[in-house]
Amino acid sequence: GAGVSQSPSNKVTEKGKDVELRCDPISGHTALYWYRQRLGQGLEFLIYFQGNSAPDKSGLPSDRFSAERTGESVSTLTIQRTQQEDSAVYLCASSPGGGEANEKLFFGSGTQLSVL
Amino acid sequence: RKEVEQDPGPFNVPEGATVAFNCTYSNSASQSFFWYRQDCRKEPKLLMSVYSSGNEDGRFTAQLNRASQYISLLIRDSKLSDSATYLCVVNTASGGSYIPTFGRGTSLIVHP
């Protein structure tokens, strides 16, 4: 597709359930990022994938969060045993280059996660 | 201290006004700088890069002061459609790559 695609656009779940969020980056983009944005807050870095290199997981808030990426395509972010504080918009972005200093991000429209 | 700090605003200005936003960053090794725009309930979109020499794109001017670790965005002749949140972004080295770090954003409201 022309842009970064995320699914689902909205997800409502019960506390304690696991959720899986999906991101399809722009074709040919080697870098992929996940961010979290709580209501009224800034973007919080979660994880970064670059090609086949080991991901930078330094932003994951707890071991309940994990992410995978298959080659340079689809990525899934999994949150286990969801808590109410996980409620946020989860944004995925991709960029064309190899983690260069001047990387510019292209964002998907996000997944709004609500944990009841 | 947060890595990237911005005044959250809101800045409430009339159409036609000139408005300026500032951003400071804490990591002196940061390499590149950007302004993104985020409309309500939408994803961020790149507005412009920020270069040391300063750069202009139409009504928008961005400046970088590395010595003071300070970035600015100036909007001239504000339009209603400029109403949005403006995010300051700094790319900082992390394990051989560069991770974009976002400020919390500055809210701009342009009124008739």
Interface residues (C-beta under 8 A of the other chain):
Chain A: A31 Y33 Y35 Q41 G42 L43 F45 Y48 Q50 D56 S58 L91 G98 G99 E100 A101 N102 E103 K104 L105 F106 F107 G108 S109 G110
Chain B: Q31 S32 F34 Y36 K42 E43 P44 K45 L46 S49 L87 N91 A93 S94 G95 G96 S97 Y98 I99 P100 T101 F102 G103 R104 G105
